[in-house]
Amino acid sequence: MKPSEALRSHRQDIRRLGEQNRTRNPRAFGSALHGDDTDDSDLDSHIQVNINML
């Protein structure tokens, strides 16, 4: 499965997990974001930790 497909099908789960783990602003970048990914691609991601909740 291409990372962009996994990201699209699990978007709500990713957001829910982020909220449960005190993170915010989850973002994907790279080939998965632009739709140039393949089954062998990785998923480049970035999250922010909400330090006010630590």
C-alpha positions as CSV (number, residue, x, y, z in Angstrom):
1,M,0.0,0.0,0.0
2,K,1.3,3.4,-0.8
3,P,1.8,5.8,2.2
4,S,-0.6,8.3,0.7
5,E,-3.3,5.6,0.6
6,A,-2.6,4.6,4.2
7,L,-2.7,8.2,5.3
8,R,-6.0,8.9,3.5
9,S,-7.6,5.8,4.9
10,H,-6.4,6.4,8.5
11,R,-6.7,10.1,8.7
12,Q,-9.2,10.2,11.5
13,D,-7.2,7.6,13.5
14,I,-4.1,9.6,13.2
15,R,-5.8,12.8,14.4
16,R,-7.4,10.9,17.3
17,L,-4.1,9.4,18.4
18,G,-2.5,12.8,18.2
19,E,-5.1,14.3,20.5
20,Q,-4.8,11.4,23.0
21,N,-1.0,11.9,23.1
22,R,-0.8,15.6,23.5
23,T,0.3,16.4,20.0
24,R,-1.1,18.9,17.5
25,N,-0.7,19.9,13.9
26,P,0.1,16.5,12.3
27,R,1.5,17.0,8.8
28,A,2.7,14.8,6.0
29,F,5.3,16.0,3.5
30,G,7.3,14.6,0.6
31,S,6.1,12.2,-2.0
32,A,3.1,11.0,-0.1
33,L,1.7,14.5,0.1
34,H,2.3,15.2,-3.6
35,G,1.0,11.8,-4.7
36,D,4.4,10.7,-6.2
37,D,4.8,7.9,-3.7
38,T,5.1,4.1,-4.5
39,D,4.5,1.0,-2.4
40,D,8.2,1.2,-1.4
41,S,8.0,4.8,-0.2
42,D,8.2,5.9,3.4
43,L,5.9,8.4,5.0
44,D,7.5,11.7,6.0
45,S,5.6,13.3,8.8
46,H,5.9,16.0,11.4
47,I,3.9,16.7,14.6
48,Q,4.1,19.3,17.3
49,V,4.2,18.4,20.9
50,N,1.9,20.6,23.0
51,I,4.2,21.5,25.8
52,N,1.4,23.3,27.7
53,M,-0.1,19.9,28.3
54,L,3.0,18.1,29.7
